[in-house]
């Protein structure tokens, strides 16, 4: 799949796959110099179920409100499948209200907690031992867990070689010409993984998010001060 979309992406540009890979890694190098990675990146172990809940809470909100919602929820319940499966959905709503979409998120949290408890005996530890695609398939069998959420859990908790494609990564990758304008989630993921070494998957994910939030915004992108403008075909 990745090879096919390389050809689509490069058609008519005169660039080779190697040229694109070199440009992609120049972008990474510049972004490393511009943005600091979080202290926890690559070091702190993140429990997979807690990562899953954090990812659900992060939908359609900013990091500050996500973290406040998580603190409120963890102050009321232990963040485990057993505790949240047995929680009152209205109490979950009250705890996570600050994060927005609290009714939808509370139902999702309760439902997925029940599934993890019943189907996986209350543990997502298979993300450590199962091969990537098998673990990914299991995660995506949980209601409310799509490819991005699964990839976040796999990368952040188990250090599995996958690149989660959130809204910022998706937008920035297309604007930078690292992915075609058209094409779904897997197209963008496979291309980014082809451009970068697996040890760079976590940094490029975080750095493209930083670029998207700071300069390459959905509306009114800041072209002139953008640190990678000289490498950007847009």
C-alpha positions in Angstrom: 0.0 0.0 0.0 2.7 2.4 1.0 4.7 1.8 -2.2 1.6 2.5 -4.3 1.0 5.8 -2.7 4.6 6.8 -2.9 4.1 6.6 -6.7 0.9 8.6 -6.5 2.5 11.2 -4.3 5.6 11.6 -6.4 4.0 11.5 -9.8 4.8 14.6 -11.8 7.1 16.1 -9.1 10.4 14.7 -10.3 11.2 13.5 -6.8 12.3 10.1 -5.9 11.2 8.0 -2.9 14.6 8.7 -1.4 14.2 12.4 -1.9 10.9 12.3 -0.1 12.4 10.3 2.8 15.3 12.8 3.1 12.9 15.7 3.1 10.7 14.0 5.7 13.7 13.5 8.0 14.9 17.1 7.5 11.5 18.1 8.7 11.9 15.9 11.7 15.3 17.3 12.5 14.0 20.9 12.3 11.0 20.2 14.4 13.2 18.5 17.1 15.2 21.8 17.3 12.0 23.9 17.5 9.8 22.0 19.9 10.6 20.2 23.1 9.3 16.8 23.6 7.4 16.1 26.9 9.6 14.8 29.7 7.6 11.5 29.7 8.1 10.8 26.0 10.0 7.6 25.6 10.5 7.0 29.3 7.5 6.9 31.5 5.5 3.6 31.3 1.8 4.4 30.7 -0.7 1.8 31.8 -2.8 0.8 28.7 -6.3 1.0 30.2 -5.5 4.5 31.7 -4.1 5.5 28.3 -7.3 4.3 26.7 -9.5 6.4 29.0 -7.2 9.4 28.6 -7.6 9.1 24.8 -11.4 9.0 25.0 -11.3 12.1 27.2 -9.1 13.9 24.8 -11.6 13.8 22.0 -12.8 17.3 20.9 -11.0 19.2 23.7 -7.6 20.5 24.6 -5.0 18.9 26.8 -5.8 21.1 29.8 -9.5 20.2 29.9 -8.7 16.5 29.2 -6.3 16.4 32.1 -8.8 18.1 34.4 -11.5 15.6 33.4 -9.1 12.7 34.1 -8.1 14.1 37.5 -11.8 14.5 38.4 -12.6 11.0 37.3 -9.6 9.4 39.0 -10.5 11.4 42.1 -13.9 9.6 42.2 -13.1 6.2 40.8 -10.0 4.0 40.4 -9.2 4.0 36.7 -9.8 0.3 36.2 -12.3 -1.6 34.0 -14.0 -3.1 37.1 -14.4 0.3 38.8 -15.7 2.2 35.7 -17.9 -0.7 34.5 -19.7 -0.5 37.8 -19.9 3.3 38.0 -23.0 5.3 37.7 -23.0 6.9 34.3 -24.4 10.2 35.7 -21.5 10.4 38.1 -19.0 9.8 35.3 -20.7 12.6 33.4 -20.4 15.0 36.3 -16.7 14.1 36.8 -15.7 14.6 33.1 -18.1 17.5 32.2 -15.2 19.9 31.9 -13.8 18.0 28.9 -16.9 18.5 26.8 -19.1 15.8 25.1 -19.5 14.4 28.6 -22.7 12.4 27.9 -21.2 10.6 24.9 -17.9 10.0 26.6 -19.4 8.8 29.8 -21.5 6.1 28.0 -18.4 5.1 25.9 -16.2 4.8 29.0 -18.8 2.7 30.8 -19.4 0.4 27.8 -15.8 -0.2 26.9 -14.9 -0.8 30.5 -17.6 -3.6 30.6 -16.2 -5.1 27.4 -12.6 -5.1 28.7 -13.7 -6.6 32.0 -15.8 -9.4 30.3 -13.8 -10.1 27.1 -10.3 -9.5 28.3 -10.6 -10.3 32.0 -10.1 -6.7 33.0 -6.6 -6.4 31.4 -5.2 -4.9 28.3 -1.7 -6.4 28.9 -2.0 -8.2 25.6 -0.7 -5.0 24.0 2.7 -5.8 25.4 2.9 -9.5 24.3 0.8 -9.8 21.2 2.2 -8.9 17.8 1.3 -5.4 16.6 -1.6 -6.2 14.2 -3.1 -8.8 16.6 -3.1 -6.4 19.5 -4.4 -3.7 17.2 -7.3 -5.9 16.1 -8.2 -6.8 19.7 -8.3 -3.1 20.7 -10.4 -2.2 17.7 -12.9 -4.9 18.6 -13.8 -2.8 21.7 -16.8 -0.5 21.1 -15.7 3.1 20.6 -12.1 2.2 19.9 -11.0 3.2 16.4 -7.6 3.0 14.7 -6.3 6.2 16.2 -7.2 5.3 19.7 -5.8 1.8 19.3 -2.6 3.2 17.8 -2.2 5.7 20.7 -2.5 2.9 23.3 0.0 0.7 21.3 2.5 3.4 20.8 2.3 5.2 24.2 1.9 2.2 26.5 3.6 -0.7 24.7 6.0 1.2 22.4 4.7 -0.7 19.4 5.8 0.6 16.0 2.8 2.6 14.8 2.0 6.2 14.2 -1.4 7.5 15.4 -3.0 9.9 13.0 -4.9 12.5 14.8 -6.5 15.6 13.2 -3.3 17.6 13.5 -1.0 14.9 12.1 -3.4 14.2 9.3 -3.7 17.9 8.2 0.0 18.7 8.6 1.1 15.5 6.7 -1.0 16.4 3.7 0.1 20.0 3.6 3.7 19.0 3.9 3.3 16.6 1.0 4.1 13.6 3.2 0.7 12.1 2.3 -1.7 12.7 -0.7 -4.5 15.1 -0.4 -6.9 12.2 -0.7 -6.6 8.9 1.1 -7.8 7.5 4.4 -6.2 6.9 7.8 -4.2 3.9 6.8 -2.7 5.6 3.8 -1.3 8.4 6.0 -0.1 6.0 8.7 1.6 3.7 6.2 3.4 6.5 4.5 4.7 8.2 7.6 5.9 4.8 8.9 7.7 4.3 5.6 9.5 7.6 5.8 10.7 7.3 9.4 12.6 4.8 11.5 10.4 3.1 14.1 12.3 4.8 16.9 11.1 8.1 15.5 7.4 7.2 15.4 6.7 8.7 18.8 8.7 11.9 18.2 7.2 12.6 14.8 3.7 12.0 16.1 4.2 14.5 18.9 6.1 17.0 16.8 3.6 17.1 14.0 0.9 17.8 16.6 3.0 20.7 18.0 3.5 22.1 14.5 -0.2 21.8 13.8 -1.2 23.5 17.0 1.3 26.3 16.7 1.8 27.2 13.0 0.0 24.8 10.7 -3.4 25.5 12.1 -6.6 24.4 10.4 -7.6 28.1 9.9 -5.2 30.9 9.2 -2.0 28.8 9.1 1.1 30.9 9.8 3.2 30.3 6.7 6.0 32.9 7.2 7.2 32.0 10.7 6.7 28.2 10.2 10.0 26.5 10.8 9.6 24.1 7.9 8.1 26.5 5.4 11.1 26.0 3.1 10.3 22.3 2.8 6.6 22.7 2.4 5.0 22.5 -1.1 1.8 24.1 0.2 
